[in-house]
Amino acid sequence: ESVLAYLSYHSLRPIELVPAYPLDGARILVAALRLCGSAPRRTAYIIVAISLPVGVAITGVGIWYALVVGDALVWLSVLVGIHVLMQAKLVGALASCGRASEHPLFT
């Protein structure tokens, strides 16, 4: 039982490095881009350009896997994908209004 818990915990850790906001990988990418002198608006557009396809992929794979396997817990990945899509939309909306620097990701 403890081996299964260990493996399930550590299998979730790499997903956090995917550069899709609100996952930690996006925060790392934003920090790197800002250190290189990228403006908040440009950085926001880069994050949105990465987050949207990743959110669609997470949602799609979650739905496919839930239908094939039938496990109810897999629907959590669908919710994570939808959350990524909603957050990407928010960051994109702020960037298009020229207010990306107001988002907590850029402070």
ZALOTOR-262134 format. One record per residue: x, y, z of N, C-alpha, C, O in turn; residue number from 1. Coordinates in steps of 0.02 Angstrom, whole numbers, plus 32768, in hexadecimal, padded with zeros to 4 digits. Layout:
% ZALOTOR-262134
+------+------+------+-------+-------+-------+------+------+------+------+------+------+-----+
! n.px ! n.py ! n.pz ! ca.px ! ca.py ! ca.pz ! c.px ! c.py ! c.pz ! o.px ! o.py ! o.pz !   n !
+------+------+------+-------+-------+-------+------+------+------+------+------+------+-----+
!    X !    Y !    Z !     X !     Y !     Z !    X !    Y !    Z !    X !    Y !    Z ! NUM !
...
+------+------+------+-------+-------+-------+------+------+------+------+------+------+-----+
***
This chain:
% ZALOTOR-262134
+------+------+------+-------+-------+-------+------+------+------+------+------+------+-----+
! n.px ! n.py ! n.pz ! ca.px ! ca.py ! ca.pz ! c.px ! c.py ! c.pz ! o.px ! o.py ! o.pz !   n !
+------+------+------+-------+-------+-------+------+------+------+------+------+------+-----+
! 8029 ! 7FC4 ! 8000 !  8000 !  8000 !  8000 ! 802B ! 803F ! 8000 ! 801C ! 806E ! 7FDC !   1 !
! 8060 ! 8040 ! 8027 !  808A !  807C !  802A ! 80B0 ! 8086 ! 7FE8 ! 80BE ! 80BE ! 7FD5 !   2 !
! 80C1 ! 8050 ! 7FC6 !  80E2 !  8056 !  7F85 ! 80B3 ! 8075 ! 7F52 ! 80C7 ! 809F ! 7F2B !   3 !
! 8074 ! 8060 ! 7F53 !  8042 !  807D !  7F26 ! 8037 ! 80C7 ! 7F34 ! 8032 ! 80EF ! 7F06 !   4 !
! 8034 ! 80D9 ! 7F73 !  802C !  8120 !  7F86 ! 8069 ! 8148 ! 7F70 ! 8062 ! 8180 ! 7F56 !   5 !
! 80A4 ! 812D ! 7F79 !  80E1 !  814E !  7F64 ! 80E2 ! 8159 ! 7F19 ! 80F2 ! 8190 ! 7F01 !   6 !
! 80D1 ! 8125 ! 7EF3 !  80D2 !  812B !  7EAA ! 809D ! 815C ! 7E91 ! 80A9 ! 8182 ! 7E62 !   7 !
! 8062 ! 815B ! 7EAF !  802D !  8188 !  7E98 ! 803F ! 81D0 ! 7EA8 ! 8030 ! 81FD ! 7E81 !   8 !
! 805E ! 81DC ! 7EE2 !  8073 !  8220 !  7EF4 ! 80A8 ! 823A ! 7EC4 ! 80A3 ! 8272 ! 7EAC !   9 !
! 80DA ! 8212 ! 7EB6 !  8111 !  8228 !  7E8C ! 80FF ! 8229 ! 7E42 ! 8121 ! 824A ! 7E1A !  10 !
! 80CA ! 8207 ! 7E2E !  80B5 !  820B !  7DE8 ! 8090 ! 824D ! 7DDB ! 808C ! 8262 ! 7DA1 !  11 !
! 8076 ! 826D ! 7E0E !  8054 !  82AD !  7E06 ! 8085 ! 82E8 ! 7E05 ! 8073 ! 831D ! 7DEC !  12 !
! 80BF ! 82DF ! 7E1F !  80EF !  8317 !  7E23 ! 8105 ! 8332 ! 7DE0 ! 810A ! 836F ! 7DD9 !  13 !
! 8114 ! 8309 ! 7DAE !  812B !  8325 !  7D6E ! 80F7 ! 8350 ! 7D4B ! 8109 ! 837D ! 7D25 !  14 !
! 80B6 ! 8345 ! 7D57 !  8083 !  836D !  7D36 ! 8088 ! 83B6 ! 7D4D ! 8074 ! 83E3 ! 7D28 !  15 !
! 80A1 ! 83C1 ! 7D88 !  80A8 !  8406 !  7DA1 ! 80DC ! 842E ! 7D79 ! 80DB ! 846B ! 7D7B !  16 !
! 8108 ! 840D ! 7D56 !  813B !  8430 !  7D30 ! 8125 ! 8442 ! 7CE9 ! 814A ! 8463 ! 7CC5 !  17 !
! 80E9 ! 842E ! 7CD6 !  80CE !  8441 !  7C95 ! 80C2 ! 848D ! 7C97 ! 80A1 ! 84A5 ! 7CC5 !  18 !
! 80DB ! 84B2 ! 7C66 !  80D5 !  84FB !  7C68 ! 8091 ! 8515 ! 7C54 ! 808B ! 853E ! 7C26 !  19 !
! 805D ! 84FE ! 7C76 !  8019 !  8516 !  7C6A ! 7FFF ! 8535 ! 7CAB ! 7FFE ! 8513 ! 7CDF !  20 !
! 7FEB ! 8573 ! 7CA8 !  7FD2 !  8594 !  7CE4 ! 7F90 ! 8576 ! 7CF8 ! 7F66 ! 856D ! 7CCC !  21 !
! 7F85 ! 8565 ! 7D35 !  7FA3 !  8577 !  7D74 ! 7FD5 ! 8545 ! 7D90 ! 7FE5 ! 8547 ! 7DCC !  22 !
! 7FEE ! 8517 ! 7D68 !  801F !  84E7 !  7D80 ! 8062 ! 8509 ! 7D8C ! 806F ! 853F ! 7D71 !  23 !
! 808C ! 84EA ! 7DB5 !  80CA !  8509 !  7DCA ! 80FB ! 8514 ! 7D90 ! 8124 ! 8542 ! 7D92 !  24 !
! 80F7 ! 84EB ! 7D5D !  8123 !  84F4 !  7D23 ! 8119 ! 8537 ! 7D02 ! 8148 ! 8554 ! 7CE7 !  25 !
! 80DB ! 8551 ! 7D02 !  80CE !  8592 !  7CE5 ! 80EE ! 85C9 ! 7D0F ! 8108 ! 85FA ! 7CF3 !  26 !
! 80EE ! 85C1 ! 7D50 !  810E !  85F3 !  7D7B ! 8159 ! 85F4 ! 7D6F ! 8177 ! 862A ! 7D6F !  27 !
! 8176 ! 85BA ! 7D65 !  81BD !  85B6 !  7D56 ! 81CC ! 85D7 ! 7D13 ! 81FC ! 85FD ! 7D0C !  28 !
! 81A2 ! 85C9 ! 7CE0 !  81AC !  85E7 !  7C9E ! 81A4 ! 8632 ! 7CA1 ! 81CA ! 8657 ! 7C81 !  29 !
! 8172 ! 864B ! 7CC5 !  8167 !  8693 !  7CCB ! 81A4 ! 86B3 ! 7CEC ! 81BB ! 86E8 ! 7CD6 !  30 !
! 81BD ! 8695 ! 7D21 !  81F8 !  86B1 !  7D43 ! 8234 ! 86B3 ! 7D14 ! 8259 ! 86E4 ! 7D13 !  31 !
! 823D ! 867F ! 7CED !  8276 !  867D !  7CBD ! 826D ! 86B2 ! 7C87 ! 829D ! 86D5 ! 7C75 !  32 !
! 8231 ! 86B8 ! 7C6C !  8225 !  86EA !  7C38 ! 822D ! 8731 ! 7C52 ! 8249 ! 875C ! 7C30 !  33 !
! 8214 ! 873D ! 7C8F !  821B !  8780 !  7CAC ! 8264 ! 8790 ! 7CBB ! 8279 ! 87C9 ! 7CB2 !  34 !
! 828A ! 875E ! 7CD0 !  82D2 !  876A !  7CDC ! 82F6 ! 877A ! 7C9B ! 8329 ! 879E ! 7C9C !  35 !
! 82DD ! 8760 ! 7C64 !  82FB !  876F !  7C22 ! 82E2 ! 87B0 ! 7C05 ! 82F6 ! 87C3 ! 7BCE !  36 !
! 82B8 ! 87D4 ! 7C2A !  82A1 !  8815 !  7C14 ! 8260 ! 8817 ! 7BED ! 8250 ! 884B ! 7BD0 !  37 !
! 823C ! 87E1 ! 7BEB !  81FC !  87DF !  7BC7 ! 81C8 ! 8809 ! 7BEC ! 81C3 ! 8806 ! 7C2A !  38 !
! 81A2 ! 8830 ! 7BC7 !  816D !  8859 !  7BE5 ! 8134 ! 882D ! 7BFE ! 812A ! 87F6 ! 7BE4 !  39 !
! 810F ! 8844 ! 7C31 !  80D8 !  881B !  7C4B ! 80A5 ! 8807 ! 7C16 ! 808B ! 87CF ! 7C17 !  40 !
! 8095 ! 8834 ! 7BE8 !  8063 !  8825 !  7BB5 ! 807B ! 87ED ! 7B87 ! 8056 ! 87BE ! 7B78 !  41 !
! 80BA ! 87F2 ! 7B70 !  80D6 !  87BE !  7B45 ! 80DA ! 877C ! 7B6A ! 80CB ! 8747 ! 7B4E !  42 !
! 80F0 ! 877F ! 7BA8 !  80F5 !  8742 !  7BD1 ! 80B0 ! 8722 ! 7BDA ! 80A9 ! 86E5 ! 7BD8 !  43 !
! 807D ! 874C ! 7BE4 !  8039 !  8732 !  7BEC ! 8022 ! 870E ! 7BAD ! 8004 ! 86D9 ! 7BB0 !  44 !
! 8031 ! 872C ! 7B73 !  801D !  870C !  7B34 ! 8041 ! 86C9 ! 7B2A ! 8024 ! 869A ! 7B10 !  45 !
! 8080 ! 86C6 ! 7B3F !  80A5 !  8686 !  7B3A ! 8085 ! 8652 ! 7B67 ! 807C ! 8618 ! 7B52 !  46 !
! 8075 ! 8665 ! 7BA4 !  8056 !  8636 !  7BD3 ! 8012 ! 861E ! 7BB9 ! 8002 ! 85E3 ! 7BBE !  47 !
! 7FEB ! 864C ! 7B9D !  7FAA !  8639 !  7B82 ! 7FB2 ! 860A ! 7B47 ! 7F8D ! 85DA ! 7B40 !  48 !
! 7FE3 ! 8619 ! 7B1C !  7FEF !  85EF !  7AE1 ! 8003 ! 85A8 ! 7AF4 ! 7FF6 ! 8578 ! 7ACF !  49 !
! 8022 ! 85A0 ! 7B2D !  8035 !  855D !  7B44 ! 7FFB ! 853E ! 7B6C ! 7FED ! 8502 ! 7B65 !  50 !
! 7FDA ! 8566 ! 7B96 !  7FA7 !  854B !  7BC3 ! 7F69 ! 8532 ! 7B9F ! 7F4C ! 84FF ! 7BB4 !  51 !
! 7F54 ! 8554 ! 7B6B !  7F16 !  853F !  7B48 ! 7F1B ! 84F8 ! 7B2B ! 7EF0 ! 84CF ! 7B39 !  52 !
! 7F4F ! 84E9 ! 7B03 !  7F53 !  84A4 !  7AE9 ! 7F5E ! 8470 ! 7B20 ! 7F45 ! 8438 ! 7B1C !  53 !
! 7F84 ! 8482 ! 7B54 !  7F8E !  8453 !  7B8B ! 7F4C ! 8446 ! 7BB0 ! 7F3D ! 840D ! 7BC2 !  54 !
! 7F25 ! 847B ! 7BBB !  7EE4 !  8472 !  7BDB ! 7EB5 ! 8447 ! 7BB3 ! 7E92 ! 841D ! 7BCE !  55 !
! 7EB5 ! 8451 ! 7B71 !  7E8B !  8428 !  7B45 ! 7EA3 ! 83DF ! 7B48 ! 7E7B ! 83B1 ! 7B4A !  56 !
! 7EE5 ! 83D6 ! 7B47 !  7F01 !  8392 !  7B49 ! 7EF0 ! 836E ! 7B8A ! 7EDC ! 8334 ! 7B8A !  57 !
! 7EF8 ! 8391 ! 7BC2 !  7EE9 !  8372 !  7C03 ! 7E9F ! 8360 ! 7C07 ! 7E8D ! 832A ! 7C1D !  58 !
! 7E74 ! 838E ! 7BF0 !  7E2C !  8380 !  7BF0 ! 7E1A ! 8346 ! 7BC2 ! 7DF5 ! 8319 ! 7BD5 !  59 !
! 7E35 ! 8347 ! 7B86 !  7E26 !  8312 !  7B55 ! 7E3F ! 82CE ! 7B6B ! 7E1A ! 829D ! 7B66 !  60 !
! 7E7C ! 82CB ! 7B84 !  7E96 !  828B !  7B9C ! 7E6F ! 8273 ! 7BD8 ! 7E61 ! 8237 ! 7BDF !  61 !
! 7E5C ! 82A1 ! 7C04 !  7E33 !  828E !  7C3E ! 7DF0 ! 8271 ! 7C2A ! 7DDB ! 823F ! 7C46 !  62 !
! 7DCF ! 8291 ! 7BFA !  7D8E !  8278 !  7BE3 ! 7D97 ! 8234 ! 7BC1 ! 7D71 ! 8205 ! 7BCF !  63 !
! 7DC8 ! 822F ! 7B96 !  7DD5 !  81EF !  7B73 ! 7DE3 ! 81B8 ! 7BA5 ! 7DC7 ! 8181 ! 7BA1 !  64 !
! 7E10 ! 81C6 ! 7BD4 !  7E23 !  8193 !  7C05 ! 7DE8 ! 8180 ! 7C32 ! 7DE0 ! 8146 ! 7C43 !  65 !
! 7DBE ! 81B1 ! 7C44 !  7D84 !  81A2 !  7C6E ! 7D52 ! 8176 ! 7C49 ! 7D34 ! 814A ! 7C67 !  66 !
! 7D4A ! 8182 ! 7C08 !  7D1B !  815A !  7BE1 ! 7D36 ! 8114 ! 7BD5 ! 7D10 ! 80E4 ! 7BD4 !  67 !
! 7D77 ! 810E ! 7BCA !  7D95 !  80CD !  7BBC ! 7D9C ! 80A4 ! 7BFC ! 7D88 ! 806A ! 7BFF !  68 !
! 7DB7 ! 80C3 ! 7C30 !  7DC4 !  809F !  7C6F ! 7D86 ! 809F ! 7C9B ! 7D78 ! 806D ! 7CBD !  69 !
! 7D62 ! 80D6 ! 7C9C !  7D26 !  80DB !  7CC4 ! 7D33 ! 80EB ! 7D0D ! 7D07 ! 80E0 ! 7D37 !  70 !
! 7D6D ! 8104 ! 7D1D !  7D7E !  8116 !  7D62 ! 7D64 ! 815C ! 7D71 ! 7D72 ! 818B ! 7D4C !  71 !
! 7D40 ! 8163 ! 7DA8 !  7D22 !  81A4 !  7DB9 ! 7D58 ! 81D7 ! 7DCD ! 7D4E ! 8213 ! 7DC2 !  72 !
! 7D8F ! 81C1 ! 7DE9 !  7DC3 !  81F0 !  7DFE ! 7DE7 ! 8211 ! 7DC3 ! 7E06 ! 8245 ! 7DCB !  73 !
! 7DE2 ! 81F3 ! 7D89 !  7E02 !  8210 !  7D4E ! 7DE0 ! 8252 ! 7D3B ! 7DFF ! 827C ! 7D1B !  74 !
! 7DA2 ! 825A ! 7D4F !  7D7F !  8299 !  7D40 ! 7DA1 ! 82D4 ! 7D61 ! 7D96 ! 830D ! 7D4C !  75 !
! 7DCA ! 82C9 ! 7D94 !  7DF0 !  82FF !  7DB2 ! 7E1F ! 831F ! 7D80 ! 7E2A ! 835B ! 7D81 !  76 !
! 7E3C ! 82F6 ! 7D54 !  7E68 !  8312 !  7D21 ! 7E41 ! 833E ! 7CF1 ! 7E5C ! 836F ! 7CD6 !  77 !
! 7E03 ! 832D ! 7CE4 !  7DD8 !  8357 !  7CBA ! 7DCE ! 839A ! 7CDC ! 7DD2 ! 83CE ! 7CBB !  78 !
! 7DC2 ! 839A ! 7D1D !  7DBA !  83D8 !  7D41 ! 7DFA ! 8401 ! 7D41 ! 7DF7 ! 843F ! 7D3C !  79 !
! 7E33 ! 83E1 ! 7D48 !  7E73 !  8404 !  7D44 ! 7E7B ! 8424 ! 7CFF ! 7E90 ! 845E ! 7CFA !  80 !
! 7E6B ! 8400 ! 7CCB !  7E70 !  841B !  7C87 ! 7E43 ! 8457 ! 7C7D ! 7E57 ! 8488 ! 7C5F !  81 !
! 7E06 ! 8453 ! 7C97 !  7DD7 !  848B !  7C92 ! 7DF1 ! 84C7 ! 7CBA ! 7DEB ! 8500 ! 7CA4 !  82 !
! 7E0E ! 84BA ! 7CF4 !  7E2B !  84F0 !  7D1C ! 7E65 ! 8512 ! 7CF7 ! 7E6A ! 854F ! 7CF8 !  83 !
! 7E8F ! 84EB ! 7CD8 !  7EC6 !  8507 !  7CB0 ! 7EAA ! 8533 ! 7C78 ! 7EC3 ! 856A ! 7C6D !  84 !
! 7E76 ! 851C ! 7C57 !  7E58 !  8543 !  7C20 ! 7E3A ! 8584 ! 7C3A ! 7E41 ! 85B9 ! 7C1A !  85 !
! 7E18 ! 8582 ! 7C73 !  7DFA !  85BE !  7C8E ! 7E2E ! 85F1 ! 7CA4 ! 7E26 ! 862D ! 7C99 !  86 !
! 7E64 ! 85D8 ! 7CC2 !  7E99 !  8606 !  7CD7 ! 7EBE ! 8624 ! 7C9C ! 7ED2 ! 865E ! 7C9D !  87 !
! 7EC7 ! 85FC ! 7C67 !  7EE7 !  8616 !  7C2B ! 7EBC ! 864C ! 7C0B ! 7ED6 ! 867E ! 7BF3 !  88 !
! 7E7B ! 8642 ! 7C0C !  7E4D !  8675 !  7BF1 ! 7E53 ! 86B6 ! 7C19 ! 7E52 ! 86EC ! 7BFD !  89 !
! 7E57 ! 86B0 ! 7C5B !  7E5E !  86EB !  7C86 ! 7E9E ! 8711 ! 7C78 ! 7E9E ! 874E ! 7C71 !  90 !
! 7ED6 ! 86ED ! 7C75 !  7F16 !  870D !  7C67 ! 7F15 ! 872D ! 7C21 ! 7F2E ! 8764 ! 7C18 !  91 !
! 7EF8 ! 870A ! 7BF1 !  7EF3 !  8726 !  7BAD ! 7EC9 ! 8765 ! 7BAB ! 7ED9 ! 8794 ! 7B87 !  92 !
! 7E92 ! 8766 ! 7BD0 !  7E67 !  87A1 !  7BD1 ! 7E8B ! 87DD ! 7BF0 ! 7E85 ! 8815 ! 7BD7 !  93 !
! 7EB0 ! 87D1 ! 7C25 !  7ED6 !  8808 !  7C43 ! 7F0D ! 8820 ! 7C14 ! 7F1A ! 885C ! 7C10 !  94 !
! 7F2D ! 87F2 ! 7BF1 !  7F62 !  8805 !  7BC2 ! 7F46 ! 882E ! 7B89 ! 7F66 ! 885E ! 7B73 !  95 !
! 7F0D ! 881B ! 7B70 !  7EF0 !  883F !  7B36 ! 7EDA ! 8885 ! 7B4A ! 7ED5 ! 88B1 ! 7B1F !  96 !
! 7ECB ! 8890 ! 7B8A !  7EB9 !  88D3 !  7BA2 ! 7EF6 ! 88FB ! 7BB7 ! 7EEF ! 8935 ! 7BCC !  97 !
! 7F31 ! 88DD ! 7BB2 !  7F6D !  8900 !  7BC8 ! 7F75 ! 8901 ! 7C14 ! 7F9A ! 892B ! 7C2E !  98 !
! 7F53 ! 88D4 ! 7C36 !  7F55 !  88D2 !  7C7F ! 7F74 ! 8892 ! 7C9A ! 7F64 ! 887D ! 7CD2 !  99 !
! 7FA0 ! 8873 ! 7C75 !  7FBD !  8833 !  7C8A ! 7FE5 ! 883B ! 7CCA ! 7FE8 ! 880D ! 7CF3 ! 100 !
! 8004 ! 8875 ! 7CD4 !  802D !  887F !  7D10 ! 8004 ! 8880 ! 7D50 ! 8020 ! 887B ! 7D86 ! 101 !
! 7FC1 ! 8886 ! 7D4A !  7F96 !  8885 !  7D85 ! 7F88 ! 883E ! 7D9E ! 7F71 ! 8835 ! 7DD6 ! 102 !
! 7F96 ! 880D ! 7D74 !  7F89 !  87C7 !  7D88 ! 7FBE ! 87B2 ! 7DBB ! 7FF8 ! 87C4 ! 7DB4 ! 103 !
! 7FAA ! 878B ! 7DEE !  7FDA !  8775 !  7E21 ! 8016 ! 874E ! 7E05 ! 804A ! 874C ! 7E25 ! 104 !
! 800F ! 8731 ! 7DCB !  8046 !  870C !  7DAD ! 8081 ! 8739 ! 7D9E ! 80BA ! 8722 ! 7D9C ! 105 !
! 8074 ! 8779 ! 7D92 !  80A9 !  87A8 !  7D7D ! 80BF ! 87D8 ! 7DB4 ! 80E5 ! 8806 ! 7DA6 ! 106 !
! 80A7 ! 87CE ! 7DF1 !  80BC !  87FA !  7E27 ! 80F3 ! 87DC ! 7E50 ! 810A ! 87FB ! 7E80 ! 107 !
+------+------+------+-------+-------+-------+------+------+------+------+------+------+-----+
***
